Amino acid sequence: MGMKFLVVAAAMAAAAGPALAQTTSYRLRVLATDNIYGAGSTSAPGGGTVPAGVIDLPAGAECVTVNKVTGSFVAPDCESTEGCITVNKNEPTNYNDPDGNYAQVKKSSNSGTGQVSGITAPGAGYLVGLFTQGTPSGTAPAALDFTTGTKTKFLSLSPLIDQTFFVGDGRKKDGSGPHQTFVVPAGATALYFGISDACGYAGGPSCYFDNYGHYEVKATVSTAACTAP
């Protein structure tokens, strides 16, 4: 009797087949003052605002795709299709698109905090992401450097929990090319979007007070594994 029940149950499961992948779409606003290093906390270290652009990851989330990012300013040195923010209002022409282009520096870096890793990437003012498992704790992972290797032209990225990573406009090329995919690390419960900023474009989180504008981010989360674009 018991053996027969197990066989029937297995047959029913086989007939049902694998669960269909679920895809959920999100639209978020990320302020230029949203300090990524304050993700999951009640305050932002070094100033700025705690990121409000957050996705509470659904059960079984495997892959994130950022479909479109646009800035709130269209300046002469910004692409009208994407727009910009500014991470230094004191420099009147310092507008930066989601990929960090048009900044007055070739690269910027941040040392992060004890719990959240820093990041190095081309330009400044670029959009970054952070997977968390509640409030960041423990020792921060190693900082990622997007000025070496494939730089920001990766097709897929597998960041760790509490490891700040480059998002940009979510495409391999600036405003074009295939959409990049971001693999959800095991145990992650939320994905935050924000800005990595530092006084003089290097050092710990700081100088968010003179940032203006915002990004509009459209993203999708799928329970299917990431596949090559």
N, C-alpha and C positions, 0 to 999 in steps of 0.2 A: 504493500500500500504506500509506504513512505517512498520507496524507490520510484514507483510509478508517478507520484506527485512531482518529484524532482525532475523527471524526464519531461513531463508535461510543461512544467515551469520553464525549463530550458528551451523547449520548442517554442513556447509563446514569446520568450525573449528574443529568440532568433528571428521569429516572424516579424516582430516589431521593428527590428533593424536598429541601427545607431540613431541616436537622437539628432534631430535636425539642428544645424547651427543657428543661433540667434544673433541678430545684429541690431544694436541700439544706437541711435543717432543723438548727438548732443550739440548744443550751441552755447558757448561760454564767452563771457567778457573778461579779459585779463587786463587789469590796469597797469600802467607803466610803473606804478609804485608798489605793485604786488611782489613782495620779497619772497622768492622761492624758498629761502632758508627758514621762513616762518611757517612752512606748510605743516598742518596738523597741530599747530601750537596756538596759544592764546595771544602771543605777541611775536613781532618780527625782530630778530636780532640785528642791530645796526640800523634800525628805522624802516620806514615804509609801512605798507599794509600787509596783513596776513592774507595770503592768496584766497580769493573767493571763487576762482575758476577751478572747480574740482569735480571730478567724476567719481561717484561711488560705484566701484566696479561690480557688475552683476556676478552672480555665482557662475563659475566656469569660464570667466573671461580669459581669453588666450592672446588676442591680437588687437592692437589699436592702430587706426589709420587716421591721420589728420588730413582732412579733405581740403580745407581752405583756411587761410589766415589773412585778414586784412587789417590795416592800421587806420587810425582815425584822422591822420593828417595826410594831405597830398601837397607836397612841397616840390619846388623845381628839381630837387635832386632825389625825388622818390618816384617809383613807378606808379602811375595812376591806377594800375590794376591791383596793386597790393596796398599802397599807402604806408605810412610810417608812424612811429612814435618818436619821442626824444628822451634821451637819458641824461641830457645836460642842457637845460633851458638857457644857461648862461652863454652857450655858444649858439647863436641864432640860426646857423645853418646845419646844426648837428642833428639831422633827422636820420633815423635808422629804420630799415624795413625789417620784416620778421627774421630774415637771414642774417641781420647785422650789417648789411651793406650800407654804404654812404657814411659810415661813422668816420670820425677824424683819427681813428687809430686802426692799425692793421689787425690787432688782436687784443682781447681783454681776458683777464683771468680772475678767479676768485678762489680764496683758500677755504671757503665753506665754514662749517662749524664742527664741533666735536662729534655731532651726530649725523650731519648731512654733508656729503662731499662737495667740493668746489668743482670748477669747470674752467677749461681754457678753450676758446673758440675764436674764429676770425671776427673782426669788427666788434660791435657792441650793440646792446639793445635787442639782441635776438631773443626769440621765445624759447624757453626751456621747460622741461617736464621733470616730475619726480614721483615715482611710485612709493607709496608708504604702506605700512601695516600698523595703523594707528599713529600715535605720536612718535616721531623718530627717537630712537634710543640706542644705547650701545655705541660702539666705535664706527665712525663713518667709513664707507667703502673708499677705495682709491678714486682719486679724481680722474675724470675722462679728459683727454686732450684731443680736440677736433681740428688741430692745426697740423697733424701728422697723418701718415697713412692715407686712407681714403678721405680723410678730413670730414667734411659735411656731406659728401656725395655717396653715402652708404645707401644700400637698398633696404637693409633690415638691421635693427639694433636690439640688443638684449641687455638692457640696463639692470642693475641690481636694485633691491629695495634701498631707499635713502641715498641713491646715487643720481646726482643731477645730470641730466642729459640734454643735448641739443635737439630741438624740434624744428626751429625755423618755420618755413612755410609748409613743411611736410612733404616737400618734393625734392627729388635728387638734384635738380638744377634750380636756379633761382626763377621761380614762377613757371617752371615747365618740367618736363620729364616725368617719369613714373612716380607715383606716390610711395613714400617710404612707409615701412611697417615697424611697429614697436612691440616686441614680445613682452607680455605681462609676466613678471617674475612670480614664481610660486609663493603664495601667501600674501600677495599684495591685495589690499582692500580698497585703495583709493589712488587716483592719479591727479596730481596737482599741476597746473600750468602757472608760470610766473616769469619773472625777470631776474637775471643775475647781474648785480651792479656793485661797483666798488669805487671809492674815491680814487681818481687818477687811473681808473680802469684796471687796477690791480690791488690785491689785498683782500681783507675780510669784507663781509656784507656791509655796505655803507652808501651814503650819498643818494638815497632814494628820494630825498626831499625836493630835488629839482627835476624830477621826471614828470612828463606830461603826456596825456593821450592814453589810448588803450588799443588792444587787439581784439578783434572778433574771431573766435576760433570755432570751426565746425569739425567735429570728429565723430568717428564711429568705433564701437567696441564690439568684437565678435567672439563667440565661444568656439569658433573654428581656429585651428592653428594657423599662424601666419604662413603665407605662401609667397614665392617669388613673384614680383609684379610682372 
